[in-house]
Amino acid sequence: MSGSSRLLAACLFVSLCFPLAAEAQPKRVVIYGDSLASGFNLPEGTDFAWALRKQLYRRGRGDTLVMNTSRAGDTTGVGVDRLPLAFSGGADLVIVELGGNDMLGGEDPRVVYRNLDTIVRQSKAQGARVIVAGMVSTPKRDPTYKPRFDAVYPALAARQRVALYPFFLDGAFGDRRYMQSDGEHPNAAGSDLIAAKIAPMVERELRALDRRDNMRGMRGFYARAPRY
């Protein structure tokens, strides 16, 4: 076989085999949030994580591992403290849904930003891509609080160059069809709605991970390939 033929065969091998190898590795999506994502007061199999699994299955991503490490009552500060446990199973994509409890408690938006920034940076340090799922404040006695809090999520996403889903409860909040009787937590229909709305962004991030893994595989192949 001539040198050019060998090079062509090697290129064909890379183009055919490495995409398949990347797709064969299930991606791990970690949902890292509070009661809004944890399935608070919902029957098993009706929470956001289950709804997202169904959406990804319909999009041909049925092998994706969706791990829900959300916990009711968590603030961003608690989220920082329990990060090592959340990553114990590995993570390729992290959906950060925290801050609602901080807002209800009147936490300084600067503290919320600092904590979320730590969570995003440590997620990226694990090699994961990140989606920041935002929250918006209810009206407060201090008229300056809401604009300062609401600005936390877009500012953080822009600085860290990660994807932003502006409001986790978009389309559900304020609608009795999608919220529990407390008016604060999504019901089963709300979980389905939220998952359907965020799924395109999740799919885009998973495709970006596929491309990254393919490029790493190709670089590894060329580093090991014999020279002719």
Phi, psi and chi 1 to 4 in degrees:
 res  aa     phi    psi   chi1   chi2   chi3   chi4
   1 MET       -  132.5 -178.7 -177.4  -70.4      -
   2 SER   -70.6  166.1   67.5      -      -      -
   3 GLY   -61.1  -41.9      -      -      -      -
   4 SER   -66.4  -36.5   58.8      -      -      -
   5 SER   -67.0  -39.4  -63.0      -      -      -
   6 ARG   -64.7  -40.8  -71.5  173.4  179.5  171.1
   7 LEU   -63.9  -41.5 -178.9   58.6      -      -
   8 LEU   -63.1  -42.1  177.7   59.1      -      -
   9 ALA   -63.4  -39.0      -      -      -      -
  10 ALA   -65.1  -41.3      -      -      -      -
  11 CYS   -64.2  -41.2  -69.0      -      -      -
  12 LEU   -63.8  -38.6  -72.7  171.8      -      -
  13 PHE   -61.4  -44.6  175.5   81.4      -      -
  14 VAL   -63.8  -47.2  170.4      -      -      -
  15 SER   -66.7  -30.7   63.0      -      -      -
  16 LEU   -88.7  -39.2  -68.2  173.1      -      -
  17 CYS   -89.3  -38.4  -65.7      -      -      -
  18 PHE   -70.5  -39.4  -82.3  103.0      -      -
  19 PRO   -58.6  -39.0  -26.2   36.1      -      -
  20 LEU   -66.2  -38.4  -67.1  174.0      -      -
  21 ALA   -64.8  -39.8      -      -      -      -
  22 ALA   -66.3  -42.2      -      -      -      -
  23 GLU   -68.5  -24.8  -68.3  172.4    5.0      -
  24 ALA   -74.0  -15.2      -      -      -      -
  25 GLN   -92.5  110.8  -61.1  -61.9  -40.6      -
  26 PRO   -60.3  134.0  -19.9   31.5      -      -
  27 LYS   -83.1  146.1  -62.4  -65.3 -173.4  -66.3
  28 ARG  -110.3  115.2  -63.3  156.5  -62.7 -177.8
  29 VAL  -102.7  121.3  177.3      -      -      -
  30 VAL  -105.8  121.1  172.2      -      -      -
  31 ILE   -93.3  118.4  -56.2  169.5      -      -
  32 TYR  -120.8   92.8 -164.3   57.7      -      -
  33 GLY  -147.7 -156.3      -      -      -      -
  34 ASP  -117.4 -150.3   50.9   34.4      -      -
  35 SER   -65.6  -22.1   58.1      -      -      -
  36 LEU   -65.3  -31.1  -60.4 -179.0      -      -
  37 ALA  -107.1  -12.1      -      -      -      -
  38 SER   -79.4  -14.3   71.0      -      -      -
  39 GLY    89.9   29.7      -      -      -      -
  40 PHE   -52.8  123.0  178.5   77.0      -      -
  41 ASN    63.7   20.3  -85.6  -11.7      -      -
  42 LEU  -109.7  146.9  -68.7 -180.0      -      -
  43 PRO   -63.2  152.5  -18.6   30.3      -      -
  44 GLU   -58.4  137.5 -176.0  177.5   -4.1      -
  45 GLY    88.5    7.8      -      -      -      -
  46 THR  -124.0    7.0   63.4      -      -      -
  47 ASP   -85.9 -178.5   62.0   12.1      -      -
  48 PHE   -61.5  -41.1  170.4   66.1      -      -
  49 ALA   -61.8  -44.8      -      -      -      -
  50 TRP   -64.2  -41.2  -80.5   96.6      -      -
  51 ALA   -63.6  -38.6      -      -      -      -
  52 LEU   -68.1  -38.5 -176.4   59.0      -      -
  53 ARG   -57.8  -44.0  -70.9 -173.4 -170.7  102.4
  54 LYS   -63.1  -41.8  -70.6 -172.7  -67.7 -174.8
  55 GLN   -63.8  -42.4  -74.2  -67.9  -32.8      -
  56 LEU   -68.7  -35.2  -66.3  175.7      -      -
  57 TYR   -61.1  -44.1  178.0   83.4      -      -
  58 ARG   -64.4  -24.0  -67.3  166.9 -175.2  165.2
  59 ARG   -95.4   14.0  -67.8  168.7  175.9  -90.3
  60 GLY    80.5   18.8      -      -      -      -
  61 ARG  -116.2   40.6  -70.3  -82.1 -177.2  175.9
  62 GLY   -66.1  -18.0      -      -      -      -
  63 ASP   -87.7   -0.1   63.9  -21.9      -      -
  64 THR   -69.1  133.5  -56.8      -      -      -
  65 LEU   -91.5  116.0  -57.4  177.0      -      -
  66 VAL  -105.5  114.3  179.5      -      -      -
  67 MET  -112.7  121.8  -62.9  171.5  -75.7      -
  68 ASN   -98.6  106.4 -163.2   -8.0      -      -
  69 THR  -104.9   18.4   63.0      -      -      -
  70 SER   -71.1  152.0  -56.2      -      -      -
  71 ARG  -144.0  128.8 -165.7  169.8   63.5  178.2
  72 ALA   -59.5  137.6      -      -      -      -
  73 GLY    91.2   -9.5      -      -      -      -
  74 ASP   -68.5  139.9  -86.4   10.1      -      -
  75 THR  -100.6  175.3   62.0      -      -      -
  76 THR   -65.0  -32.7   56.5      -      -      -
  77 GLY   -65.1  -43.8      -      -      -      -
  78 VAL   -64.4  -36.5  174.0      -      -      -
  79 GLY   -59.5  -38.8      -      -      -      -
  80 VAL   -62.9  -43.3  170.5      -      -      -
  81 ASP   -66.1  -32.9  -67.3  -21.4      -      -
  82 ARG  -102.9   16.7   68.3 -179.4 -173.9   90.3
  83 LEU   -57.9  -44.4  -93.2  175.3      -      -
  84 PRO   -56.1  -39.3  -26.6   36.5      -      -
  85 LEU   -67.7  -38.5  179.6   61.3      -      -
  86 ALA   -63.5  -32.8      -      -      -      -
  87 PHE   -93.6    6.3  -72.7  133.8      -      -
  88 SER   -62.0  -27.0   60.5      -      -      -
  89 GLY   -96.8    6.2      -      -      -      -
  90 GLY    85.4  160.4      -      -      -      -
  91 ALA  -156.4  132.7      -      -      -      -
  92 ASP  -102.5  -33.0  -64.0  -60.8      -      -
  93 LEU  -139.5  129.8  172.3   61.8      -      -
  94 VAL  -116.0  125.6 -179.7      -      -      -
  95 ILE   -99.5  109.7  -58.1  174.4      -      -
  96 VAL   -93.3  111.7 -179.3      -      -      -
  97 GLU  -124.8   83.6 -179.8  -79.9  -55.7      -
  98 LEU  -142.6  157.7  -75.4  167.0      -      -
  99 GLY   125.7  -19.9      -      -      -      -
 100 GLY   -62.3  -41.3      -      -      -      -
 101 ASN   -70.5  -33.1  -69.6  -46.1      -      -
 102 ASP   -60.7  -46.4  -60.3   72.1      -      -
 103 MET   -61.3  -45.1  178.3  -90.3  -65.2      -
 104 LEU   -63.2  -30.8  -67.0  173.8      -      -
 105 GLY   -87.6   -0.7      -      -      -      -
 106 GLY    74.2   24.6      -      -      -      -
 107 GLU   -61.1  143.6 -178.2   63.4   86.9      -
 108 ASP   -58.5  125.7 -171.8  -28.6      -      -
 109 PRO   -56.0  -27.5  -28.3   36.5      -      -
 110 ARG   -66.4  -35.9  -68.7  173.3  -65.5 -176.0
 111 VAL   -69.1  -42.1  174.3      -      -      -
 112 VAL   -59.4  -45.5  177.7      -      -      -
 113 TYR   -60.2  -47.0 -178.3   97.4      -      -
 114 ARG   -61.9  -42.2 -176.0  167.0   63.1 -114.3
 115 ASN   -67.3  -45.3  -70.1  -22.1      -      -
 116 LEU   -63.7  -37.1  -71.8  172.5      -      -
 117 ASP   -61.1  -41.1 -175.9   65.6      -      -
 118 THR   -63.6  -43.7  -61.8      -      -      -
 119 ILE   -62.4  -43.8  -67.2  169.1      -      -
 120 VAL   -66.6  -45.5  171.4      -      -      -
 121 ARG   -61.9  -42.2  -76.8 -170.0  -69.3  104.2
 122 GLN   -70.6  -31.7  -68.0 -167.3   24.6      -
 123 SER   -63.6  -45.6  -61.2      -      -      -
 124 LYS   -64.9  -34.8  -67.4  169.6   67.4  175.9
 125 ALA   -64.8  -24.2      -      -      -      -
 126 GLN   -80.5   -1.6  -64.9  -73.4  -33.1      -
 127 GLY    88.7    9.6      -      -      -      -
 128 ALA   -91.5  149.0      -      -      -      -
 129 ARG   -83.8  161.0  -65.2 -178.5   69.1   86.6
 130 VAL  -134.3  138.1  177.2      -      -      -
 131 ILE  -114.2  122.6  -66.4  174.6      -      -
 132 VAL   -90.7  115.3  171.8      -      -      -
 133 ALA   -95.2  110.5      -      -      -      -
 134 GLY   -78.4  167.8      -      -      -      -
 135 MET  -133.2  154.1  178.2   53.9   54.8      -
 136 VAL  -122.9  151.1  -63.5      -      -      -
 137 SER   -85.1  146.2  174.8      -      -      -
 138 THR   -74.2  160.7   56.8      -      -      -
 139 PRO   -59.2  139.6  -23.5   34.4      -      -
 140 LYS  -120.1  166.1  -59.9  -75.2 -174.8  180.0
 141 ARG   -61.3  -37.6  -69.6 -178.6  179.7  178.0
 142 ASP   -81.6  110.6  175.4    3.7      -      -
 143 PRO   -66.4  -13.6   24.4  -33.9      -      -
 144 THR   -86.8  -12.3   69.9      -      -      -
 145 TYR   -67.1  -49.5 -173.6   88.5      -      -
 146 LYS   -57.4  -51.0  179.8  173.8  173.6   55.2
 147 PRO   -63.1  -33.4   17.5  -29.5      -      -
 148 ARG   -70.4  -41.2  -70.9 -171.9  -65.1  120.3
 149 PHE   -68.4  -46.8 -178.7   88.8      -      -
 150 ASP   -61.3  -26.0  -67.5   -3.3      -      -
 151 ALA   -78.3  -13.6      -      -      -      -
 152 VAL   -58.9  -48.9  163.7      -      -      -
 153 TYR   -70.7  -48.7  -62.6   89.2      -      -
 154 PRO   -64.1  -35.5   15.8  -27.5      -      -
 155 ALA   -65.9  -42.3      -      -      -      -
 156 LEU   -64.5  -47.2  173.4   66.5      -      -
 157 ALA   -61.6  -39.5      -      -      -      -
 158 ALA   -66.9  -43.2      -      -      -      -
 159 ARG   -66.1  -42.7  178.2  179.6  176.9 -178.4
 160 GLN   -86.6   -5.4  -71.9  -69.3  -13.0      -
 161 ARG    56.6   51.9  -62.9 -177.4  179.1 -179.6
 162 VAL  -123.6  166.4  -62.9      -      -      -
 163 ALA   -70.5  143.8      -      -      -      -
 164 LEU  -120.0  123.4  171.6   67.2      -      -
 165 TYR  -103.5  104.5 -172.7   77.7      -      -
 166 PRO   -55.8  -39.2  -26.4   35.7      -      -
 167 PHE  -144.5  114.3 -178.6   33.0      -      -
 168 PHE   -57.9  -36.8 -177.5   71.2      -      -
 169 LEU   -92.5   17.8  -64.6  175.4      -      -
 170 ASP   -55.9  129.5 -179.5   48.2      -      -
 171 GLY    87.4  -19.2      -      -      -      -
 172 ALA  -104.9  -42.4      -      -      -      -
 173 PHE   -61.4  132.0 -172.1   74.5      -      -
 174 GLY    87.2   -3.5      -      -      -      -
 175 ASP  -112.3  116.6 -168.9  -34.0      -      -
 176 ARG   -61.5  -23.3  -66.3  179.8 -178.8  177.6
 177 ARG   -66.9  -24.3  -65.5  173.8  -62.0  172.8
 178 TYR  -117.6   -3.9  -58.0  116.1      -      -
 179 MET  -119.3  150.3  -60.3  -64.0  -71.4      -
 180 GLN   -68.8  172.3  -62.7 -178.5   37.2      -
 181 SER   -63.3  -20.0   58.6      -      -      -
 182 ASP   -75.7  -11.3   61.0    9.9      -      -
 183 GLY    74.2    4.9      -      -      -      -
 184 GLU  -115.3  -30.3  -64.0  179.5   -5.2      -
 185 HIS  -114.9  142.1  -62.4   90.8      -      -
 186 PRO   -69.0  145.0   24.8  -33.1      -      -
 187 ASN   -89.2 -169.9   57.4   24.1      -      -
 188 ALA   -60.8  -42.8      -      -      -      -
 189 ALA   -65.2  -36.3      -      -      -      -
 190 GLY   -65.6  -39.6      -      -      -      -
 191 SER   -61.2  -42.2  -63.4      -      -      -
 192 ASP   -62.5  -42.5  -74.2  -21.7      -      -
 193 LEU   -64.0  -46.9  175.9   67.7      -      -
 194 ILE   -61.3  -44.3  -64.9  166.5      -      -
 195 ALA   -62.0  -41.2      -      -      -      -
 196 ALA   -64.8  -35.2      -      -      -      -
 197 LYS   -77.1  -33.9  -70.2  172.8   72.0   68.6
 198 ILE   -90.5  -16.2 -159.2  172.8      -      -
 199 ALA   -56.6  -40.9      -      -      -      -
 200 PRO   -59.3  -37.4  -25.9   35.9      -      -
 201 MET   -68.7  -41.3 -179.0  176.0  -72.5      -
 202 VAL   -61.5  -42.4  173.3      -      -      -
 203 GLU   -63.2  -40.8 -173.3  177.9   17.6      -
 204 ARG   -60.6  -41.8  -74.8 -163.6  -62.1  -89.3
 205 GLU   -67.3  -36.6  -66.5  -60.3  -53.1      -
 206 LEU   -66.7  -38.1  -67.9  174.0      -      -
 207 ARG   -64.6  -37.5  -73.1 -159.6  -59.1  -94.3
 208 ALA   -63.7  -37.2      -      -      -      -
 209 LEU   -66.0  -39.8  -74.1  165.3      -      -
 210 ASP   -58.6  -46.0  -70.8  -19.7      -      -
 211 ARG   -63.5  -41.7  -69.0 -167.9  -65.0  -90.3
 212 ARG   -61.5  -45.0 -176.9 -167.5   69.5 -178.8
 213 ASP   -66.1  -37.5  -68.2  -11.4      -      -
 214 ASN   -63.4  -41.8  -72.3  -19.0      -      -
 215 MET   -65.3  -40.8  -71.0  -59.5  -62.5      -
 216 ARG   -62.9  -40.3  -72.7  176.6  176.5  174.2
 217 GLY   -63.7  -40.8      -      -      -      -
 218 MET   -66.4  -41.8  -68.4  176.9   67.3      -
 219 ARG   -63.5  -39.4  -75.0 -164.6  -65.0  -92.1
 220 GLY   -64.6  -38.5      -      -      -      -
 221 PHE   -64.3  -48.0  172.5   80.4      -      -
 222 TYR   -66.6  -30.3  -76.4  119.4      -      -
 223 ALA   -67.9  -29.5      -      -      -      -
 224 ARG   -97.4  -11.7  -61.8 -172.3  -59.4  -90.3
 225 ALA   -67.8  142.5      -      -      -      -
 226 PRO   -68.3  150.8   24.9  -33.6      -      -
 227 ARG   -94.7  135.9  -60.6  -65.6 -175.6  -96.7
 228 TYR  -111.6      -  -62.0  105.7      -      -
